Amino acid sequence: MTPSQHPTSQLLLLGVGQAIGFVVGALLGRWLGLLLGFDALAEGYTNQVMVGIVLIAIGGGGGVQLARALYKRKYGDPRV
C-alpha cells in the first residue's frame, strides 16, 4: 500500500494555517512579554529585551507547531 500525496488545496491550507499560527503566537508572546515587563522593542540589548525576543520566538514557533499538529490530526502527516 503506497501513501497518497496530499492535494494542493490541503497543503495550501497547511501553509496558511502555519502562517496564521506564527503571527498569532508571536503576538501572544509579545503581549505576554509586555505583561511581564520584557519589552522586545526597547532600545539596546538588555536582558529584558533579550527575554522579550525569546518570548516572541517561542510564541511564533509554538503557533506553527500547533497548526501542524491540528493539520496532522485531521488529514495525516503530509511528509509520508
ABEGO torsion letter per residue (X at the ends): XBBBBBBAAAAAAAAAAAAAAAAAAAAAAAAAAAAAGBBAABBEBBAAAAAAAAAAAAAAAAAAAAAAAAAAAAAEBAAX
